[in-house]
Amino acid sequence: GRYWSMAETASGMGLAMHTEGDSIPPIFPAGLDALRLRDAASAMKSWNFEEAGFGLAAANAFYNTPARMEALGCFEPFEKYSTEGLDFTGKTVGLIGHMRGPEGMREKAKAVYVLERAPQPGDYPDSACDLLLPQCDIVLITGSSLVNKTFPHLLELCRNAYTIVTGPSVPMCPALLECGIDRLAGLVVDDRDGIRGHVLES
């Protein structure tokens, strides 16, 4: 689709934000169709960002399933925001990626910095991350940073903040919490036809 890459297996479906950038040849020139899931997911390491999006979607097709969330006991309904239970009062908040944030956050927070690669009015360019993120108490990082490879550096800048990685691109993989992430908030697809139609039509 225009905005999302999608991978589907017999047991799951995963999404990742479509990211333009194919100046580097893909790891798998013939594409990822019919590869073993582990091999397809390894494409998320590609510097060809379009291929990397499909690789991350493949990883999410494995990790982000209703059965796995039930086994981990971590399912939350879609309506809940990823910051459930956090108090923003007097806090400095960083939003990496153009997102609204939860209701009431902006009124309670001391400051809110939106950092975006393609900034809209009121957003800071992503080059401000090095200066602004170390000042933040709470940071929400878009999962698409896994595709464009900015994720490791962003985590380093947020090491003193409560850090949430959020969005449909996020793999619900518990091992990621060992990297200094406090909370993962990804998407588990339970309506394949609906998501497939959304991806292909948008």
C-alpha positions, -999 to +999 in steps of 0.1 A: +000+000+000+009+037-001+014+040+036+018+004+049+037-027+041+019-059+050+030-095+056+006-124+060+012-160+071-011-189+080-011-178+116-007-140+116-006-107+098+019-079+105+022-043+094+051-018+091+051+017+079+061+020+042+093+040+040+106+053+008+143+046+000+155+021-025+189+035-034+206+004-020+199-030-037+176-053-017+190-083+002+165-105-016+162-092-052+134-117-060+113-104-031+102-120+002+072-141-011+073-177+000+106-173+020+108-189+054+094-163+079+128-161+097+145-152+064+119-127+054+120-110+088+158-107+084+152-082+056+143-056+083+181-051+086+182-040+049+194-005+041+168-006+013+140+009+034+112-004+012+125-040+017+131-033+054+095-024+058+084-057+045+109-075+067+096-057+098+060-066+087+071-102+085+085-101+120+053-086+132+033-114+115+051-137+139+051-117+172+019-097+170-008-124+171-037-127+195-024-161+207+010-147+217-006-117+234-029-140+254+001-162+264+020-131+276-010-116+293-004-082+278-034-076+255-050-042+258-080-030+237-073-008+208-091+022+224-065+024+252-036+047+245-001+035+250+005+059+279-023+045+301-014+051+338+013+077+332+011+111+348+023+139+325+019+167+351+050+190+349+068+165+326+087+173+294+075+150+267+090+140+234+070+126+205+092+111+178+069+110+148+039+132+142+014+119+167-012+136+188-005+119+221-032+110+247-060+133+257-050+159+283-013+154+278-005+188+264-025+206+291-006+188+319+029+186+305+055+213+311+066+210+274+058+188+245+083+184+216+071+168+184+101+157+164+095+147+128+115+139+097+089+157+075+079+184+100+044+200+099+036+234+115+047+233+151+070+202+147+107+203+153+129+187+126+144+154+136+178+170+137+167+185+170+166+151+186+201+153+199+194+185+218+158+180+229+155+143+238+180+143+267+157+170+283+126+147+282+110+128+311+088+107+288+094+098+252+071+081+226+091+067+197+074+057+164+080+021+155+089+032+120+123+042+134+131+005+132+128+007+094+149+038+089+175+027+114+174+057+137+161+036+165+194+027+183+205+063+185+171+075+196+172+050+225+206+062+235+193+098+236+163+087+258+182+066+283+171+088+312+134+090+301+105+066+304+104+053+268+075+039+249+078+025+214+044+027+197+025+022+165+015-006+141+052-011+131+062-023+167+070-060+172+056-072+205+088-090+213+096-091+251+134-092+244+132-056+232+124-045+268+160-055+276+173-027+253+161+001+277+125+003+265+099+006+292+068-002+272+059-016+238+026-007+222+021-025+188-009-036+168-024-071+168-046-078+138-078-096+145-097-085+113-075-096+084-099-087+057-105-052+071-067-045+075-059-060+041-085-037+025-073-007+045-037-012+034-045-018-003-070+011-006-051+038+014 
